Amino acid sequence: KKQNDNNASISGMLDKLNVSKSGYYDYVNRKPSKQKVRKQELSKKIKAIHEESHEIYGAPKITVKLNQSGI
């Protein structure tokens, strides 16, 4: 076993995964899609409702709360 296994370079990993450097950096620097942003916002709202209920509400009650707020 090599001692430097935990110190792999990005370039080395990209080569092993057969991914181009330009493709990787395009992915890393890409803005999140509208769908991803929407899902992140919804996730925050779900967590907030769950916390406000003292972590009692489950999916059905959280869905009702989201529907009441127009989501």
C-alpha positions as CSV (number, residue, x, y, z in Angstrom):
1,K,0.0,0.0,0.0
2,K,1.3,3.4,-0.9
3,Q,1.7,6.0,1.8
4,N,0.5,8.8,-0.4
5,D,-2.8,7.3,-1.3
6,N,-4.7,10.0,0.7
7,N,-2.8,12.8,-1.1
8,A,-4.1,12.3,-4.7
9,S,-4.0,15.4,-6.9
10,I,-7.1,16.6,-8.7
11,S,-5.3,16.1,-12.0
12,G,-4.5,12.5,-11.1
13,M,-8.1,11.8,-10.0
14,L,-9.5,13.3,-13.2
15,D,-7.2,11.0,-15.2
16,K,-8.3,8.0,-13.3
17,L,-12.0,9.0,-13.8
18,N,-11.4,9.8,-17.5
19,V,-12.7,13.3,-17.0
20,S,-11.2,16.3,-18.8
21,K,-9.8,19.2,-16.7
22,S,-11.9,21.7,-18.6
23,G,-15.1,19.7,-18.1
24,Y,-14.3,19.4,-14.3
25,Y,-13.7,23.1,-13.9
26,D,-16.7,24.0,-16.0
27,Y,-18.8,21.9,-13.6
28,V,-17.2,23.4,-10.5
29,N,-17.7,27.0,-11.6
30,R,-21.2,26.5,-13.1
31,K,-24.1,28.4,-11.5
32,P,-26.7,26.2,-9.9
33,S,-29.7,25.5,-12.0
34,K,-33.1,27.1,-11.3
35,Q,-34.4,23.7,-10.2
36,K,-31.5,23.2,-7.8
37,V,-32.1,26.6,-6.3
38,R,-35.8,25.9,-6.0
39,K,-35.2,22.6,-4.3
40,Q,-32.7,24.2,-1.8
41,E,-35.2,26.9,-0.9
42,L,-38.0,24.3,-0.4
43,S,-35.7,22.2,1.7
44,K,-35.0,25.3,4.0
45,K,-38.7,25.9,4.3
46,I,-39.4,22.3,5.2
47,K,-36.6,22.3,7.9
48,A,-38.0,25.6,9.3
49,I,-41.5,24.2,9.6
50,H,-40.2,21.0,11.2
51,E,-38.1,23.0,13.7
52,E,-41.0,25.3,14.5
53,S,-43.1,22.3,15.4
54,H,-40.5,21.2,17.9
55,E,-39.6,18.4,15.4
56,I,-43.1,16.8,15.9
57,Y,-44.5,17.4,12.4
58,G,-43.9,14.8,9.7
59,A,-44.4,14.9,6.0
60,P,-48.2,15.1,5.9
61,K,-48.4,18.1,8.3
62,I,-45.5,19.8,6.7
63,T,-47.2,19.4,3.3
64,V,-50.3,21.0,4.7
65,K,-48.3,24.0,6.1
66,L,-46.5,24.4,2.7
67,N,-49.9,24.3,0.9
68,Q,-51.3,26.9,3.3
69,S,-48.4,29.2,2.4
70,G,-49.0,28.8,-1.3
71,I,-46.3,26.3,-2.0
